Amino acid sequence: MANLKGAKTCLETLNMKPNYSELGRIYGIDRRTAKKKYNGIEKKVQREKHSYLDQYIDVIKEKCNIPGTTKKSVYKFIQMNIDKDIGTYSNFNKYINKNDEIIFIKNKKAHVLYETDYGFQLQFDWKGPITLHTRDGTTINFYIFSTTLGASRFHTFIYSKFMTLESVERCLIETFQIIGGIPIECLTDNMSSIINYSQHAFTTEFKTFSKDMGFKPKHCKINSPETKGKDESCNRFMNWLLPYDYEFSDEEELIKIIHRLNKEINKEVNQTTNMPPVMLFEKEKEHLQPLPNEIIIEKYLDSLIAVKVQNTMLFHYKGCKYSVPKKFINKTLKVKEADNKLYVYHNKNLVKIHDITDKKINYTSDDYVEGLSTTIFNKSQEEIENLAEHNLELLSKITK
């Protein structure tokens, strides 16, 4: 437009009024554009539009830095805990894609798909170990027992502190009770707790369990976990859990979060079936075998459960903590519930009996005195016992 500026100089020198239509024809532009250029009116800079999601950019950046977190997991976290009116996932996805500061690494490994008949197969596996922290910084290490029905892709996720044989049996029974029946076969990878590696076969104990429950156990070929791809796929959904780090108060709340996420996952449309698992499950459950006799189920649920003793001399059981003598710190013990009492064993030797209560912390007097004696050296035994009694009274009041 340098020539237009020159024409303006000439017209102003000759004290002539500009003909914008003529200037437009001469310079091949619209008369209105010629007028704006002649009078030095520049195009307005387009105002930058702000997104409703800008207010959550710090949360998004924080959560996407957690290894394994997905866009869907962060979206669900914000929707379920911060703003239920956050908008659609499609808009959230567009916002993430336009923001160069937010990067999610995708898994590009491919594998083929395969289908099974309704009620035929249940895939199961462990997810973990997973480490999350409570709001006060307490570390919780745990595993997720993940199962998927082959046809409907209906998922169940069960919290567990261990991956022992007893844990597998307990979690499978809980899964069968949730889905209301037994599939023809259960497929897993090479779990050390239920598979004898030297023989490449299931252990005698798990074979007996499978027979009692009424399903055929089957394991993947070595180094071929893709044959169990439907459950591997649902395991990725457990990344939804990662944004909850430092966002819950205790183990009990964590288990509730897992149950909530479990329901949400089964409402998500599956990319292969193009339907939510919870809808297809209505059809698949009709093809499951009936549950075994209640006596058989109780026989396995009555088996000993493994627990790990913390340095507080306490172990977790059903959302509460119970004490044992100091020598068992960092050891794995076995517990069994009967007649509203909790029996604690070490190497098949009974070491403690607790009354089962709803109190969060349950120290026995002798355990607490023993623990206190190792930290206080300038008081008599009587003084330590009096202090222990006082502290236990305070604990009892604040942990009801």
C-alpha positions in Angstrom: 0.0 0.0 0.0 3.0 2.3 -0.4 1.5 3.8 -3.6 -1.7 4.6 -1.8 0.3 6.5 0.8 2.0 8.4 -2.1 -1.3 9.2 -3.6 -2.5 10.6 -0.3 0.6 12.8 -0.1 -0.1 14.2 -3.6 -3.8 14.8 -2.9 -3.1 16.6 0.4 -0.4 18.7 -1.3 -2.9 19.8 -4.0 -5.6 20.3 -1.3 -7.9 17.8 -3.0 -10.5 15.5 -1.5 -9.9 11.8 -2.1 -12.3 9.7 -4.2 -12.3 6.3 -2.4 -14.1 4.5 -5.1 -11.5 5.6 -7.7 -8.6 4.8 -5.4 -10.1 1.3 -4.9 -10.3 0.7 -8.6 -6.8 2.0 -9.2 -5.2 -0.2 -6.5 -7.6 -3.2 -6.9 -9.2 -3.1 -3.4 -12.6 -2.4 -2.0 -13.5 1.3 -1.5 -14.0 0.8 2.2 -10.5 -0.8 2.5 -9.1 2.1 0.5 -10.8 4.6 2.9 -9.4 2.8 5.9 -5.9 2.6 4.5 -6.0 6.3 3.3 -7.0 7.4 6.8 -4.4 5.2 8.5 -7.0 2.9 10.2 -5.3 -0.4 10.8 -7.1 -3.8 11.2 -8.1 -4.4 14.7 -6.1 -7.1 16.5 -8.4 -10.0 17.3 -9.1 -10.3 21.0 -7.8 -13.5 22.5 -10.6 -15.7 23.6 -10.4 -17.4 27.0 -11.6 -20.9 27.7 -13.7 -21.9 30.6 -11.1 -24.6 31.3 -8.3 -22.0 31.8 -9.2 -21.9 35.5 -8.1 -25.6 35.8 -4.9 -25.3 33.8 -2.7 -25.7 37.0 -4.6 -28.8 38.0 -4.4 -30.3 34.5 -0.6 -29.6 34.4 -0.1 -31.1 37.8 -2.0 -34.3 37.0 -0.6 -34.9 33.5 2.9 -35.0 35.1 2.0 -38.2 36.9 3.4 -41.1 34.8 0.6 -43.1 33.2 -2.1 -40.5 33.6 -4.4 -40.1 30.6 -6.5 -37.2 29.3 -9.7 -39.1 30.2 -8.4 -39.8 33.7 -7.8 -36.1 34.4 -11.1 -35.1 32.8 -12.9 -37.6 35.1 -11.0 -36.4 38.2 -12.0 -32.8 37.6 -15.6 -33.7 36.7 -16.1 -36.0 39.8 -14.2 -33.9 42.4 -14.0 -30.2 41.3 -16.6 -29.2 38.7 -19.3 -31.5 37.5 -20.3 -28.9 34.9 -16.9 -28.9 33.3 -18.4 -29.7 29.9 -18.0 -32.5 27.5 -14.9 -34.7 27.1 -14.8 -33.7 23.5 -14.3 -30.0 24.4 -11.8 -31.0 27.1 -9.8 -33.0 24.5 -9.7 -30.1 22.1 -8.5 -27.8 24.8 -5.7 -30.2 25.7 -4.7 -30.6 22.1 -4.5 -26.9 21.5 -2.3 -26.3 24.6 1.3 -27.1 23.8 2.3 -27.1 27.5 0.2 -30.2 28.2 1.7 -33.5 26.8 0.4 -37.0 27.2 2.5 -40.0 26.0 0.5 -42.6 24.2 1.1 -46.3 23.9 1.5 -47.2 20.2 2.0 -50.9 20.6 -0.6 -52.8 18.5 -2.3 -56.2 18.9 -5.2 -57.9 17.2 -8.7 -58.2 18.6 -10.6 -61.4 19.3 -14.1 -62.2 20.6 -15.6 -64.8 23.0 -19.1 -66.0 23.6 -21.3 -64.6 26.3 -20.5 -66.2 29.7 -17.5 -68.0 28.4 -14.4 -66.2 29.6 -13.3 -63.9 32.5 -9.8 -62.4 32.2 -8.1 -61.4 35.5 -4.8 -59.9 36.5 -3.1 -57.7 39.1 -2.5 -54.0 38.6 0.4 -52.6 40.7 2.0 -52.2 43.0 0.4 -48.8 43.2 1.5 -46.1 45.7 -0.8 -43.3 46.7 -0.7 -40.8 49.6 -3.4 -39.5 51.9 -3.9 -35.8 52.4 -1.6 -35.9 55.5 1.2 -37.6 53.5 0.7 -41.2 54.7 1.9 -43.7 52.1 -0.5 -46.5 51.0 0.9 -49.4 48.9 -1.6 -51.7 47.4 -2.7 -53.7 44.3 -5.8 -53.8 42.2 -7.3 -57.1 41.2 -8.8 -56.4 37.8 -11.2 -58.6 35.9 -13.1 -58.3 32.6 -15.9 -60.4 31.1 -14.9 -61.3 27.6 -18.0 -60.5 25.7 -19.5 -57.5 27.5 -16.1 -56.1 28.7 -17.8 -55.6 32.2 -15.0 -54.7 34.6 -14.5 -55.2 38.3 -11.7 -53.7 40.4 -10.9 -54.9 43.9 -8.5 -53.4 46.4 -5.9 -55.8 47.9 -2.8 -55.4 50.1 -1.2 -58.6 48.8 -1.0 -60.8 45.8 -1.0 -64.2 47.6 -3.0 -67.3 46.7 -5.5 -66.4 49.4 -5.8 -62.9 47.9 -6.5 -64.3 44.4 -9.2 -66.7 45.7 -10.8 -64.0 47.8 -10.9 -61.5 44.9 -12.2 -64.0 42.4 -15.0 -65.0 44.8 -15.9 -61.3 45.3 -15.9 -60.9 41.6 -18.2 -63.9 41.1 -20.6 -62.5 43.7 -20.6 -59.1 42.0 -21.4 -60.5 38.5 -23.8 -63.1 40.0 -22.3 -66.2 38.4 -19.4 -68.3 37.2 -17.9 -68.1 33.6 -16.8 -71.3 31.7 -13.1 -70.4 32.0 -10.9 -67.8 33.7 -7.8 -66.6 31.8 -4.7 -65.0 33.4 -1.0 -64.5 32.8 1.7 -66.3 34.7 0.9 -65.3 38.3 3.6 -66.7 40.7 1.1 -67.3 43.5 -1.0 -69.7 41.5 1.3 -71.1 38.8 4.2 -73.5 39.1 6.8 -72.1 36.8 8.8 -75.3 36.6 5.8 -77.3 35.4 4.2 -74.4 33.5 0.9 -75.4 35.2 -1.4 -74.1 37.9 -0.7 -75.2 41.5 -2.6 -78.0 43.0 -4.3 -75.6 45.4 -5.6 -73.3 42.6 -6.8 -76.3 40.6 -8.8 -77.5 43.6 -10.2 -74.0 44.0 -11.1 -73.8 40.3 -12.9 -77.2 40.5 -14.8 -76.2 43.6 -15.9 -72.9 42.0 -16.8 -74.6 38.7 -14.6 -72.9 36.1 -11.6 -74.0 33.9 -8.4 -72.2 34.7 -6.3 -71.1 31.7 -3.1 -69.0 31.5 -1.5 -67.1 28.6 1.5 -68.3 26.7 4.8 -67.1 28.2 5.7 -63.5 27.0 2.3 -63.2 25.3 0.1 -61.1 27.6 -1.7 -59.7 24.5 -3.8 -62.9 24.4 -5.4 -61.4 27.5 -5.8 -58.0 25.8 -9.3 -57.1 27.0 -8.2 -57.1 30.6 -4.9 -55.3 29.7 -7.0 -52.7 28.0 -9.2 -52.1 31.1 -6.1 -51.9 33.3 -5.3 -48.7 31.5 -8.4 -47.3 33.0 -6.9 -47.6 36.4 -4.8 -44.6 35.5 -8.0 -42.7 36.4 -6.9 -43.4 40.0 -3.5 -41.7 39.7 -4.9 -38.1 40.0 -6.2 -39.0 43.4 -2.7 -38.9 44.9 -2.9 -36.7 48.1 -6.7 -36.3 47.5 -8.2 -38.8 50.0 -8.1 -39.1 53.8 -7.6 -42.8 54.5 -7.7 -46.3 53.2 -11.5 -46.6 53.6 -12.0 -43.5 51.4 -9.6 -44.9 48.8 -11.6 -48.1 48.5 -14.8 -46.0 48.0 -13.1 -44.0 45.3 -12.1 -47.3 43.5 -15.8 -48.4 43.7 -16.9 -45.1 42.2 -14.5 -45.3 39.4 -15.5 -48.9 38.7 -19.1 -47.8 38.1 -18.0 -44.9 35.9 -15.7 -47.2 33.8 -18.6 -49.6 33.1 -20.7 -46.7 31.8 -18.0 -45.7 29.2 -18.7 -46.7 25.6 -16.3 -49.5 24.6 -14.6 -48.7 21.3 -14.9 -52.3 20.0 -18.5 -53.1 20.9 -19.7 -49.4 20.6 -21.8 -49.9 23.8 -21.2 -49.4 27.5 -20.2 -52.7 29.3 -22.9 -52.3 31.9 -25.6 -52.6 29.1 -24.0 -55.7 27.5 -23.5 -57.2 30.9 -27.3 -57.5 31.3 -27.2 -60.0 28.5 -24.0 -61.8 29.5 -25.0 -62.4 33.1 -27.8 -64.7 31.7 -25.2 -67.0 30.3 -23.1 -67.4 33.5 -23.2 -70.6 35.5 -24.8 -70.4 39.0 -22.6 -69.7 42.0 -21.5 -72.8 44.0 -23.0 -73.8 47.3 -22.6 -71.2 50.0 -20.7 -73.7 52.2 -18.0 -74.0 49.5 -17.7 -70.2 49.2 -17.5 -69.8 53.0 -14.7 -72.4 53.2 -12.4 -70.2 51.1 -13.5 -66.9 52.6 -12.7 -68.4 56.0 -9.1 -69.0 55.0 -6.3 -66.9 56.5 -5.7 -63.4 55.1 -2.2 -61.9 54.9 -1.5 -58.6 56.6 1.7 -56.5 56.9 2.7 -55.0 60.2 3.7 -51.3 60.2 6.4 -49.7 62.4 3.5 -48.4 64.5 3.0 -52.1 65.5 -0.4 -52.0 63.7 -1.8 -53.8 60.7 -4.9 -53.0 58.5 -8.0 -55.1 58.5 -11.3 -54.0 56.9 -10.5 -50.3 57.4 -9.3 -50.5 61.0 -5.9 -51.1 62.6 -5.0 -53.7 65.2 -1.8 -54.1 67.3 0.7 -56.9 67.7 4.0 -57.2 69.7 6.9 -55.1 68.6 8.9 -58.1 67.2 6.5 -58.5 64.3 7.1 -55.0 62.8 7.6 -55.3 59.0 6.6 -59.0 59.1 3.7 -60.5 57.2 1.1 -62.2 59.5 -2.1 -64.1 58.8 -5.5 -63.3 60.2 -8.8 -65.0 60.4 -12.2 -63.7 61.6 -14.5 -65.9 63.7 -17.2 -65.2 66.2 -16.6 -61.4 66.0 -12.9 -62.0 67.0 -9.8 -61.6 64.9 -7.2 -64.3 65.3 -3.6 -63.4 64.3 -1.0 -66.0 63.3 2.7 -66.1 62.6 4.0 -69.3 61.0 0.8 -71.1 62.1 1.3 -70.0 65.7 -1.5 -67.9 67.3 0.1 -64.6 68.5 -2.9 -62.4 69.2 -6.7 -62.3 69.5 -8.6 -59.0 69.0 -12.2 -58.2 69.5 -13.4 -56.8 66.1 -14.6 -53.2 66.6 -15.4 -50.2 64.5 -12.7 -48.1 66.1 -10.0 -47.0 63.6 -7.1 -47.8 66.0 -7.0 -50.8 68.4 -3.9 -51.1 70.6 -3.9 -53.7 73.4 -2.4 -52.3 76.7 0.5 -54.7 76.7 1.5 -53.9 73.1 1.3 -50.2 73.7 3.3 -50.4 76.9 6.0 -52.4 75.1 6.2 -49.9 72.2 6.3 -46.9 74.6 9.1 -48.5 76.6 11.4 -48.5 73.6 11.1 -44.7 73.2 11.1 -43.6 76.8 14.2 -44.3 79.0 13.9 -41.9 81.9 10.8 -43.2 83.5 9.9 -46.2 85.7 7.8 -49.0 84.5 4.9 -47.8 86.6 5.2 -44.3 85.1 5.2 -45.8 81.6 2.2 -47.9 82.3 0.3 -44.9 83.6 1.3 -42.8 80.6 0.2 -45.7 78.3 -3.2 -45.9 80.0 -3.7 -42.1 79.6 -2.6 -42.1 75.9 -4.9 -45.1 75.1 -7.9 -43.2 76.7 -7.1 -40.2 74.4 -6.8 -42.5 71.4 -10.1 -44.1 72.2 -11.8 -40.7 72.2 -10.4 -39.4 68.9 -10.7 -42.6 66.9 -14.3 -43.5 67.6 
